[in-house]
């Protein structure tokens, strides 16, 4: 349509008419097919992506203390099989039932559980995470870094042992805090709570994958090691 034939602007010049291209029925079919294909690819690949296992050569294993007993048992088996020299457990203060337990933090409880599963007490050390409202994984990583720097062990590499789809986010955060001084590998303990190939068919799988996807995106796009800066500021 020639410009001279276009309707004049209306509503005091706020609106104007412009001809435009739009999708045909065939175009909509192709677009929806592409979107569906992308969704299928994401659904089938996101769970293995989050449940990453990239172990490296290391003598030290760091175990996230919030995990359940089955995961700790798996960590102990991995520790013995690969001849690690030291296991570091992390974890925040226990939020309930402290008066009934001699363990005040998840780090201490995880260490005791690992010993109960057959680990030498001399090979385990609990490194509690300070009380924080957000970024608990980052606070754990910082606590481990500070402990290692004060230990004079000369550790150059660790493997982080975590649970299922939480592993990718924890691995990324530990890398940001510890590297390049200390290399970080990752080992994911598999989940038995849902079918990993069809995670969207169970509430446990859907909840885990969706929440950890959001958490990982937050860590990648928003979190920038700000917690370490805040802790350094508080100490000065």
Secondary structure, DSSP 8 states (H G I E B T S, - for coil): --GGGS---BTTTTB---------HHHHHHHHHHHHHHHHHHHHHHHHHHS--B--S-SEEEEETTS-HHHHHHHHHHHHHTT-SEEEEEE-B--S-GGG-S--BHHHHHHHHHHHTT--GGGEEEEE----SS-HHHHHHHHHHHHHHHHT----EEEEEEEGGGHHHHHHHHHHHHTTTSEEEEEEE--SSS-GGGGGGSHHHHHHHHHHHHHHHHHHHT--SHHHHHHHHHH-
